[in-house]
Amino acid sequence: MKNKENLLYFTLFLIFCQLIFNSSGIFVQANGETPENYYKNLNLNTHYVYNISKFGGSAGWYNMTAYPDPSYEGDFKTESGGQIKINLTGFYDKHPNDATPYEEPIPWMDIEILTTNLETNFTLSNRSNTEISRNLILGYNSFQPGFLIPISNLTISEIYAEQATEGFVKGDVIIEKSYHFFSLDFKADDNSQKTSLIYEQKSGLLVWAYTNAFGFELEISSLNFSLDFNNTFNYSVNDFLDQPAYWYDYNPKGYYETSPGGLITINFTGYFDRFENDTGDVFPEKIPYYDIKIYDITEGSLHLNFTQLNISNKEVAFALILGYNDFQSGFLIPEMDNITKIKQLAIQEESGFISGDVDIQETNLTLRITFSQDEGSQKNEMIYEKKTGLLLYSKTSLSYFLLEFVIEDYDPDLSRSNNIIPSKNFLEEIFPYLIIGSISVMSFSVILIASKYNNYIQKYNKYGIIAIIAIASFSSLLIYATSISTPETNTPEDYISDIDLIVDYGNGTIKIKENFELDNYETTAFDALNKWCVVQYTDYGESGYLIESIDYKEGNWIYLINGESISTASNKYNLKSGDTVKWSFKS
């Protein structure tokens, strides 16, 4: 009897152990320490929370079990306004069916998916980062970075991201870095998948993601990241005028000076009301304040030249000319979470006390704003980090004033490709005609010499000369015709996405439409305009459309693609995914 009881207890013990083993992952080997290549201060005791702004499509969850064994674990559901919570459980070995190129150990975590009313819809315990990434489509092919990537060498992730573009879903990936972030933007060649992921460089945690693949769509953003006001932001000076500059302010504060190789440091102190004499600008009443220090180079070492404590972003913007008209953006744009509004404000202020043109270029991580004065010397080029609003790069010139600086560890990528097609030299162009001329001269000589010895040839030599001239002329005309090349028209596409349209009516009114799609081969610059505006035009056949009015405003309209002027008629210019079309009214 006692043996039976012992057997029962032992059996129950084995069942209990099996349950524990299954719940923790059959193929998991525990590793309680954070590996060297991951961020040391990851919190294993707190949820990392992500707000959901888009969700749709089929959402079945499949574990790492290989087909044909069952791997389906049910459907998960959420919607805009819901949340995803993850809790890191540790770093463990990969599942045997895990094809991720990242080395062991990799992150494992609990995941909880909540609906709009924050009620739990789906939970799983201790699943690998790869499994979660694959089900939420936070990666592509074998590259499944999911919610956490190693930070010791981001080049490793870049290599893996590039290699995976030749997998089951073929496509291209664009990789970008800013001061805080590291982004990966994958687009399939057949438009079956678009996945954009942004990670914090410091922690390796996912900050934002958008994915649309095979009918599934998800957009999430982290609630755990915010700009660290305790940090000191260092800016290296690339250029400065060769004399001191006056600090223009509500009260005299003297001159400041720096030099190439100098340094500007910023320490934010918080958001406060404007100075009493500040008449305001396009930004909110609560604006950033900070301490600023300016260093120059003296005998090969940095020397503190100028200090101001707890001064407004507006004051610094005026003194260092980090803005134009009422767009005084300075070192921090306080409402960068609304990119559309920032663009509108930037374009709106191209006319004001100073009249000029504003060009905006946007990437996954940055917003480049360039202001060029119409009749004057002011030019501002400023690059801001989109998710924080932090200034990354600035180059300003005005009369004798010049200042260029860049935040540490950031490459502004200022190079421009000219795409110049080398022309043929003169000898290459006339060589075919020299050959024809030489053959003609030789033929003339043969006929003339032969006609001296043969009366029959002499009788008809004029016809031979006429024939030679005709053949030479026809050959030259043929060569000339084939040498004329017309500008190559870019290839039309059936479907394009991520198109932005800006219409500047010239009176302070700006219309902006972002991230829309065009299809059915109606993908020209004209189609993008016609989708959102009332357009009147004259059709000049092969020459294309002449736009006469937009939204009933008649006049001279010009358009730019990604900031570049285009000579082709708008209905002849085929757009590509990601293009920005700007129409401007010119009186």
C-alpha positions in Angstrom: 0.0 0.0 0.0 2.8 2.3 0.9 4.5 1.5 -2.4 1.4 2.5 -4.3 1.2 5.8 -2.4 4.9 6.4 -3.1 4.3 5.6 -6.8 1.3 8.0 -6.9 3.3 10.8 -5.3 6.2 10.2 -7.7 3.8 10.3 -10.7 2.2 13.5 -9.5 5.7 15.0 -9.0 6.6 14.0 -12.6 3.4 15.6 -13.9 4.2 18.8 -12.0 7.7 18.9 -13.3 6.4 18.4 -16.9 3.9 21.3 -16.5 6.7 23.6 -15.3 8.9 22.4 -18.0 6.3 23.0 -20.7 5.3 26.4 -19.5 8.9 27.6 -19.6 9.6 26.3 -23.1 10.7 22.8 -23.9 13.9 23.7 -25.6 14.9 26.5 -23.3 18.2 26.5 -21.3 18.2 29.2 -18.7 20.8 32.0 -18.7 20.1 34.4 -15.8 22.6 37.1 -16.8 22.2 39.7 -19.5 24.7 39.0 -22.3 27.6 41.4 -22.9 26.1 42.5 -26.3 22.8 43.6 -24.8 22.0 46.7 -22.7 22.9 46.0 -19.0 20.2 48.1 -17.5 17.2 46.3 -19.0 14.4 45.9 -16.5 13.2 42.3 -16.0 10.6 43.3 -13.4 8.5 45.9 -15.3 6.3 45.8 -18.3 7.4 47.6 -21.5 4.1 49.1 -22.9 3.3 49.9 -26.5 0.2 51.8 -27.7 -1.5 50.5 -30.8 -2.5 53.0 -33.4 -3.3 50.6 -36.2 -4.4 46.9 -36.3 -6.2 44.8 -38.8 -6.3 41.6 -40.8 -5.9 38.0 -39.9 -4.0 37.4 -36.6 -3.3 33.7 -35.8 -0.5 32.8 -33.5 1.8 30.0 -34.4 4.7 28.7 -32.2 8.0 27.4 -33.4 6.9 23.8 -33.9 7.8 22.7 -37.4 5.1 21.6 -40.0 3.2 19.2 -40.1 3.1 19.1 -36.3 0.4 21.4 -34.9 1.7 24.9 -34.0 -1.5 27.0 -34.1 -2.3 28.5 -30.7 -5.3 30.6 -31.5 -6.2 34.1 -32.8 -5.3 37.4 -31.1 -7.1 40.6 -31.6 -6.8 44.3 -30.7 -7.5 47.6 -32.3 -6.5 51.2 -32.4 -6.3 52.4 -28.7 -5.2 49.0 -27.5 -1.9 48.0 -26.0 0.8 45.4 -26.1 2.8 44.7 -23.0 6.0 42.6 -22.8 8.0 41.5 -19.8 11.5 40.2 -20.3 12.0 36.9 -18.6 15.7 36.4 -19.5 18.1 35.3 -22.2 18.0 31.7 -23.3 19.1 29.4 -26.1 17.2 29.5 -29.4 14.5 27.0 -30.3 15.9 24.3 -32.7 13.6 25.6 -35.4 14.7 29.2 -34.9 16.5 30.5 -38.0 17.3 34.0 -36.7 21.0 34.9 -37.4 21.4 36.4 -33.9 23.7 34.4 -31.7 22.6 32.6 -28.5 21.4 33.5 -26.0 18.5 35.6 -27.2 15.7 37.4 -25.3 12.6 35.6 -24.1 9.6 37.4 -22.8 5.9 37.2 -21.7 3.5 39.0 -24.0 0.0 40.4 -23.3 -2.3 41.9 -25.9 -5.1 44.2 -24.8 -8.1 45.7 -26.6 -9.3 49.3 -26.6 -10.8 49.1 -23.1 -7.5 47.6 -22.0 -9.0 44.2 -21.4 -6.6 41.3 -22.0 -7.4 39.4 -25.2 -4.3 37.1 -25.6 -1.4 36.1 -23.4 1.7 33.9 -23.7 4.4 33.1 -21.3 8.1 32.9 -21.9 8.3 33.0 -25.7 11.3 33.8 -27.7 11.8 37.2 -29.2 11.9 35.5 -32.6 8.5 33.8 -32.2 6.9 37.0 -31.1 8.6 38.9 -33.9 7.4 36.4 -36.5 3.8 36.5 -35.3 3.6 40.3 -35.1 5.7 40.6 -38.3 8.3 42.7 -36.7 10.9 41.5 -39.2 11.2 39.8 -42.6 12.4 36.4 -43.8 15.1 35.1 -41.3 15.7 38.5 -39.9 13.3 38.8 -36.9 14.7 41.5 -34.5 11.3 41.8 -32.7 11.3 43.9 -29.5 15.0 43.9 -28.6 18.3 43.9 -30.5 21.9 43.7 -29.2 23.6 47.1 -29.0 27.3 46.4 -28.7 27.7 46.5 -32.5 24.8 47.7 -34.6 26.7 46.8 -37.7 25.8 43.2 -37.0 22.1 44.0 -37.2 22.8 46.0 -40.4 24.6 43.0 -42.0 21.8 40.6 -41.0 19.1 43.0 -42.3 20.9 43.3 -45.7 21.4 39.5 -46.0 17.7 38.7 -45.3 16.5 40.8 -48.2 17.2 37.9 -50.5 14.9 35.5 -48.6 11.4 34.1 -49.3 10.2 37.8 -49.7 12.6 39.7 -51.8 13.0 43.4 -51.3 15.2 46.3 -50.2 16.0 47.6 -46.8 17.0 51.2 -45.9 19.0 51.6 -42.8 19.4 54.9 -40.9 20.8 56.2 -37.7 20.2 59.4 -35.8 21.4 60.5 -32.3 19.0 58.3 -30.4 17.6 55.8 -32.9 18.4 53.1 -35.4 15.8 52.3 -38.1 15.2 49.6 -40.6 12.7 50.1 -43.4 12.0 47.0 -45.5 9.9 47.0 -48.7 9.1 43.9 -50.7 9.7 44.1 -54.5 6.1 42.9 -55.1 4.6 45.3 -52.5 3.5 42.3 -50.4 5.2 43.6 -47.3 6.3 46.9 -45.8 7.9 46.8 -42.4 9.5 49.8 -40.6 11.2 49.4 -37.2 12.8 52.0 -35.0 15.0 51.0 -32.0 16.6 53.1 -29.3 20.4 52.8 -29.8 21.1 53.0 -26.1 18.9 50.2 -24.9 18.1 48.2 -28.1 14.4 48.3 -27.3 11.8 48.8 -30.0 10.5 52.3 -30.0 8.1 52.3 -33.0 7.0 49.8 -35.6 4.7 49.7 -38.6 4.1 46.6 -40.6 1.8 45.7 -43.4 2.1 42.2 -44.8 -0.2 39.7 -46.5 -3.3 41.4 -45.2 -2.0 42.0 -41.6 -1.4 45.6 -40.4 0.1 46.8 -37.1 1.4 50.1 -35.8 2.8 50.4 -32.2 4.7 53.0 -30.3 6.6 52.7 -27.0 5.4 54.5 -23.8 8.7 53.8 -22.1 10.9 56.2 -24.2 11.2 59.9 -23.5 13.9 62.5 -24.1 16.4 62.5 -21.2 16.6 66.0 -19.9 19.4 65.0 -17.5 21.7 64.4 -20.5 24.3 66.9 -21.8 24.1 67.3 -25.5 27.4 68.1 -27.2 27.6 69.8 -30.6 30.9 70.0 -32.5 31.5 73.3 -34.3 32.5 72.8 -38.0 32.6 76.5 -39.0 32.2 79.9 -37.5 32.9 83.5 -38.7 36.3 84.8 -37.9 35.1 87.4 -35.5 32.9 87.5 -32.3 29.1 87.6 -32.7 26.8 89.7 -30.6 24.2 87.9 -28.5 21.0 89.6 -29.5 18.5 89.4 -26.6 16.0 91.4 -24.6 18.9 92.5 -22.4 22.5 93.0 -23.6 24.6 90.0 -22.9 27.8 90.7 -24.8 29.7 88.8 -27.5 30.3 85.1 -28.0 32.9 83.3 -30.0 33.8 79.8 -31.1 35.8 78.3 -34.0 36.1 75.1 -36.1 36.8 72.3 -33.6 34.9 74.3 -30.9 32.0 73.0 -28.8 28.5 74.0 -27.8 26.8 72.2 -24.9 23.2 72.1 -24.0 21.6 71.1 -20.6 17.8 71.3 -20.6 16.2 72.6 -17.5 12.5 72.2 -18.4 9.5 73.8 -20.0 8.5 77.3 -18.7 6.5 80.3 -19.7 8.0 82.8 -22.2 10.1 85.7 -21.1 7.8 88.7 -20.4 9.1 90.6 -23.5 8.9 87.6 -25.8 6.2 88.4 -28.3 5.9 84.7 -29.2 6.2 82.6 -32.3 4.4 79.6 -33.8 5.2 77.3 -30.9 3.3 76.8 -27.6 3.5 79.2 -24.7 5.4 76.6 -22.6 8.8 76.4 -24.3 12.1 74.7 -23.5 14.7 76.4 -21.3 18.3 75.3 -20.9 21.8 76.1 -20.0 24.2 76.8 -22.9 28.0 76.9 -22.9 30.1 77.9 -25.9 33.8 76.9 -26.2 36.4 77.9 -28.7 39.8 76.4 -29.5 42.7 78.2 -27.8 46.2 76.8 -28.3 44.8 73.4 -29.2 42.5 73.0 -26.3 38.9 73.9 -25.5 38.3 77.2 -23.8 34.9 78.3 -22.2 34.0 81.5 -24.0 30.4 82.2 -23.2 27.7 80.8 -20.7 24.0 81.5 -20.3 21.9 79.7 -17.6 18.2 78.8 -17.8 17.4 80.8 -21.0 14.6 80.2 -23.4 14.8 78.2 -26.6 13.5 81.3 -28.4 16.3 83.5 -27.1 19.0 81.0 -28.3 17.2 80.6 -31.6 17.5 84.4 -32.2 21.1 84.7 -31.0 22.4 81.7 -33.1 19.9 82.3 -35.9 18.4 78.8 -35.6 15.1 79.7 -37.4 13.5 82.2 -39.6 10.5 84.6 -39.3 8.2 83.1 -36.6 9.6 79.6 -37.0 12.2 79.9 -34.2 12.9 76.2 -33.7 16.2 76.5 -31.8 17.6 73.3 -30.2 14.3 71.6 -29.6 10.9 71.6 -31.4 8.4 70.9 -28.5 5.6 69.4 -30.6 7.4 67.0 -32.8 4.9 64.3 -32.3 2.7 66.0 -34.9 5.0 66.0 -38.0 2.2 67.3 -40.3 1.7 70.4 -38.1 5.5 71.1 -38.0 5.7 70.9 -41.8 2.7 73.2 -42.1 4.3 75.7 -39.7 7.7 75.6 -41.4 6.2 76.2 -44.9 3.8 78.8 -43.5 6.7 80.9 -42.3 8.5 81.1 -45.6 6.7 84.4 -46.0 6.9 87.0 -43.2 9.5 89.6 -42.1 11.9 87.8 -44.5 10.5 86.3 -47.7 12.0 83.0 -49.0 11.5 79.4 -50.0 11.3 76.4 -47.6 12.2 72.9 -48.6 11.4 69.9 -46.4 13.0 66.5 -46.7 11.9 63.7 -44.4 13.3 60.3 -43.6 12.2 57.6 -41.1 14.2 59.4 -38.4 14.8 63.0 -39.4 13.2 66.2 -40.8 15.5 68.5 -42.8 14.2 72.1 -43.0 16.0 74.5 -45.4 15.1 78.2 -45.7 16.5 80.3 -48.5 15.9 84.1 -48.5 14.5 85.4 -51.9 16.6 88.5 -52.1 19.2 88.4 -49.4 21.9 86.3 -47.8 20.0 84.3 -45.1 20.0 80.5 -45.5 19.2 78.0 -42.7 19.6 74.3 -42.9 18.5 72.4 -39.8 18.0 68.7 -39.2 15.7 67.6 -36.4 15.1 64.2 -34.9 11.5 63.4 -35.5 10.6 61.5 -32.4 12.3 63.9 -29.9 12.4 67.2 -31.8 16.1 67.5 -30.9 18.3 69.5 -33.2 21.0 67.3 -34.8 22.6 69.6 -37.4 22.6 73.3 -38.3 24.2 75.5 -40.9 23.3 79.2 -40.9 24.6 82.1 -42.9 23.4 85.7 -42.8 25.5 88.6 -44.1 28.8 88.1 -42.3 27.5 85.6 -39.8 28.3 81.9 -40.3 27.8 79.0 -37.9 27.7 75.2 -38.6 27.6 72.5 -36.0 26.5 68.9 -35.5 25.6 66.8 -32.5 28.2 64.2 -31.5 28.1 60.7 -33.1 25.8 61.8 -35.9 26.5 61.9 -39.6 24.2 64.5 -41.3 25.0 62.8 -44.7 25.3 66.1 -46.6 26.6 64.6 -49.8 24.6 65.1 -52.9 24.8 63.0 -56.1 25.0 65.0 -59.3 24.1 62.1 -61.6 26.0 63.7 -64.4 26.2 61.7 -67.6 29.6 62.3 -69.3 29.3 63.6 -72.8 31.3 62.3 -75.8 34.3 64.4 -76.8 34.5 66.1 -80.1 36.6 63.5 -81.8 34.2 60.7 -80.8 31.3 62.7 -82.2 32.8 63.4 -85.6 34.6 60.1 -86.1 31.7 58.4 -88.0 31.5 61.4 -90.4 35.3 61.3 -90.9 35.0 57.6 -92.0 32.2 58.5 -94.4 34.2 61.5 -95.8 37.3 59.4 -96.2 35.5 56.6 -98.1 33.8 59.3 -100.3 37.0 61.0 -101.1 38.6 57.6 -102.0 35.7 56.7 -104.2 35.9 60.1 -106.0 39.7 59.5 -106.6 39.1 56.0 -108.0 36.4 57.3 -110.4 38.5 60.2 -111.6 41.6 58.1 -112.1 39.7 55.3 -113.9 37.9 57.8 -116.2 41.4 58.9 -117.5 42.0 55.5 -118.9 38.4 54.5 -119.9 36.2 56.7 -122.0 33.0 54.7 -120.9 33.7 55.5 -117.3 34.5 59.1 -118.2 31.1 59.3 -119.9 29.2 58.3 -116.7 31.5 59.5 -113.9 29.2 62.3 -113.0 26.5 59.8 -112.2 29.0 57.9 -110.0 29.9 61.1 -108.1 26.2 61.9 -107.6 25.7 58.4 -106.2 28.6 58.7 -103.9 27.3 62.1 -102.6 23.8 60.6 -102.1 25.1 57.6 -100.2 27.4 59.7 -98.0 24.5 62.1 -97.3 22.1 59.3 -96.4 24.6 57.6 -94.2 25.4 60.8 -92.4 21.7 61.6 -91.9 21.1 58.0 -90.5 24.0 58.3 -88.1 22.9 61.7 -86.9 19.3 60.5 -86.4 20.4 57.5 -84.3 22.7 59.7 -82.2 19.9 61.9 -81.1 18.7 60.7 -77.6 15.6 61.9 -76.0 15.4 62.1 -72.2 14.5 58.8 -70.8 11.0 58.8 -69.2 10.9 57.0 -65.8 8.9 53.8 -65.8 5.3 53.9 -64.7 4.3 51.7 -61.8 0.9 50.1 -61.1 1.0 50.8 -57.4 3.0 53.2 -55.3 2.7 54.2 -51.6 4.0 56.7 -49.0 3.3 59.6 -51.3 3.2 63.1 -49.8 1.6 66.1 -51.5 2.2 69.7 -50.5 0.3 72.5 -52.2 1.4 76.1 -51.4 -1.2 78.6 -52.6 1.2 81.6 -52.1 -1.1 83.3 -49.6 -0.1 81.5 -46.4 -2.5 78.6 -47.1 -0.8 75.2 -47.3 -2.5 71.9 -48.1 -0.6 68.7 -47.0 -1.7 65.1 -47.6 0.6 62.4 -46.3 1.3 58.7 -46.8 -1.3 58.0 -49.4 -1.3 55.5 -52.2 -1.8 55.6 -56.0 -2.7 52.6 -58.2 -4.0 51.4 -61.5 -1.1 53.0 -63.2 -2.4 56.4 -62.3 0.8 57.2 -60.5 2.1 60.5 -62.1 2.8 63.8 -60.3 -0.5 65.0 -61.9 -2.4 62.1 -60.5 -1.2 62.8 -57.0 -2.4 66.4 -57.3 -5.7 65.4 -59.0 -6.5 63.0 -56.2 -6.8 65.8 -53.6 -7.4 69.0 -55.6 -9.7 70.5 -58.3 -7.4 70.9 -61.2 -7.9 72.8 -64.5 -5.4 72.2 -67.3 -4.8 72.4 -71.1 -3.6 69.2 -72.8 -0.8 69.8 -75.3 -0.6 66.2 -76.5 2.9 64.8 -76.5 4.2 67.9 -74.6 1.8 67.1 -71.7 -0.5 69.0 -69.4 -0.2 72.7 -68.6 -1.7 73.3 -65.1 -3.7 76.5 -65.2 -5.5 76.4 -61.8 -5.5 74.4 -58.6 -8.6 74.7 -56.4 -9.8 77.6 -58.6 -6.6 79.6 -58.0 -5.3 80.6 -61.5 -1.8 81.4 -62.3 1.7 80.0 -62.8 2.1 76.7 -61.0 5.3 74.8 -60.7 6.1 71.5 -59.0 9.1 69.8 -57.4 9.8 66.2 -56.6 11.7 65.6 -53.4 12.9 69.2 -53.5 14.2 69.0 -57.1 12.8 71.0 -60.0 11.4 68.8 -62.8 11.2 69.9 -66.5 8.8 67.1 -67.6 5.1 67.8 -67.6 3.4 66.6 -64.5 1.3 64.0 -66.3 4.5 62.6 -67.9 6.5 62.3 -64.7 5.9 58.9 -63.0 6.3 58.8 -59.2 8.1 56.2 -57.1 7.0 55.1 -53.6 8.2 57.6 -51.0 8.2 60.6 -53.3 7.1 64.1 -52.0 5.4 66.3 -54.6 5.3 70.0 -53.9 3.2 72.5 -56.0 3.8 76.2 -55.5 1.9 79.2 -56.9 4.1 81.8 -58.6 2.4 85.0 -59.5 
